[in-house]
């Protein structure tokens, strides 16, 4: 799916329609010191194996792409709901 790099859209902070830059959300690096990571590592440790079974094959063939919209005037970032699509490409229009 081709999507424009810039769109005109409503900005709740500016309270008006502004041009907004579009980028794709990417999850940050996971912290090993986080409580959930430590708990998962503890449950996996020793005999008994994995806390939950490793998937042999993924159920879904596509991933959801979340768009991050940045207002050019106030620099406010807004996230939109994920679109399930095989290929998501930002193009200059």
C-alpha positions as CSV (number, residue, x, y, z in Angstrom):
1,X,0.0,0.0,0.0
2,X,1.4,3.4,-1.0
3,X,0.8,6.1,1.5
4,X,1.8,9.8,1.3
5,X,4.7,11.1,3.4
6,X,2.8,14.3,4.2
7,X,-1.0,14.7,4.7
8,X,-3.2,17.5,5.8
9,X,-5.1,16.5,8.9
10,X,-6.7,17.9,12.1
11,X,-4.3,18.6,14.9
12,X,-5.9,18.6,18.4
13,X,-3.2,20.7,19.9
14,X,-3.3,23.4,17.2
15,X,-7.1,23.0,16.9
16,X,-6.9,23.3,13.1
17,X,-5.9,21.4,10.0
18,X,-2.2,21.3,9.5
19,X,0.3,19.4,7.3
20,X,1.6,16.3,9.1
21,X,4.6,14.1,8.4
22,X,3.9,10.4,8.4
23,X,6.3,7.8,9.7
24,X,6.0,4.1,10.7
25,X,6.1,3.3,14.4
26,X,8.9,1.0,15.5
27,X,9.0,-0.6,18.9
28,X,12.0,0.4,21.0
29,X,14.7,-1.9,22.4
30,X,13.4,-4.2,25.2
31,X,15.0,-3.7,28.6
32,X,16.2,-6.9,30.3
33,X,16.0,-5.2,33.7
34,X,12.2,-4.7,33.3
35,X,10.0,-6.6,35.7
36,X,8.2,-8.6,33.0
37,X,11.4,-9.6,31.3
38,X,12.9,-10.8,34.7
39,X,9.7,-12.7,35.6
40,X,9.7,-14.4,32.2
41,X,13.4,-15.4,32.5
42,X,12.7,-16.8,36.0
43,X,9.8,-18.9,34.7
44,X,11.9,-20.2,31.8
45,X,14.8,-21.1,34.0
46,X,15.5,-24.7,35.1
47,X,13.4,-27.7,34.2
48,X,10.0,-27.3,32.7
49,X,10.9,-25.5,29.6
50,X,9.2,-22.5,28.1
51,X,6.6,-20.5,30.0
52,X,4.4,-20.6,26.9
53,X,4.9,-22.8,23.9
54,X,7.0,-21.5,21.0
55,X,4.9,-21.2,17.9
56,X,5.8,-23.6,15.1
57,X,4.3,-21.3,12.5
58,X,2.8,-17.8,12.8
59,X,-1.0,-17.7,12.5
60,X,-1.1,-14.4,10.7
61,X,0.6,-13.6,7.3
62,X,0.6,-9.8,7.8
63,X,1.6,-7.4,10.6
64,X,-0.3,-4.3,11.7
65,X,1.4,-1.1,10.7
66,X,0.9,1.9,13.1
67,X,1.4,5.3,11.6
68,X,3.0,8.1,13.6
69,X,1.8,11.6,12.5
70,X,3.9,14.6,13.5
71,X,2.4,18.1,13.2
72,X,4.8,20.4,11.4
73,X,3.8,23.5,13.4
74,X,3.7,22.3,17.0
75,X,5.6,19.0,16.6
76,X,2.8,17.0,18.4
77,X,3.0,13.3,17.6
78,X,-0.2,11.3,17.1
79,X,-0.5,7.6,16.6
80,X,-3.2,6.0,14.5
81,X,-4.7,2.6,14.7
82,X,-2.9,-0.3,13.0
83,X,-3.7,-1.2,9.4
84,X,-3.2,-4.9,8.5
85,X,-1.3,-4.8,5.2
86,X,1.4,-6.9,3.6
87,X,3.5,-4.0,2.3
88,X,3.3,-0.4,3.6
89,X,5.3,2.2,1.7
90,X,5.6,5.9,2.2
91,X,5.8,7.8,-1.1
92,X,6.2,11.5,-1.9
93,X,3.1,12.9,-3.6
